[in-house]
Amino acid sequence: MEGTRRADIRPGLRVRVVLKPDRRSGKQTEGVVKDTRTRSSTRSRVIKVRLETGEVGRVREIVNDDPA
């Protein structure tokens, strides 16, 4: 699932983000959302979040934790 709707992103959710230093390479970092940094409800690109580690990045993918 893509991270373009703020309603889909909530604290505790496991996501893959691209951090600012990794924008050119596109390297993704996986982490757990602490809070959202984007104020608008939808964003044409992606939603910016802060991970529990304190890193800030743009959500590229919501990781599916369902075992099914």
C-alpha positions, 0 to 999 in steps of 0.5 A: 500500500502506498503512503499518500493518504494521511488517514492510512498512516497512524502511530505504531504502523510499520512503514518503509520510508526514504530519508532525506539523505537517501533521496537520490539513491532511493534507499528505504528504511523500515521503521515504526511511525511515531507521528505524522509530519504532513498536515494535509489529509492527502498528498500527491506524493507521499506523507512525511512521518517521524519514526520512533527512532527520531528519523524523518522520512517520506512513506513509500510503503506500508508494511503488511504485518498480517500473517495471512 
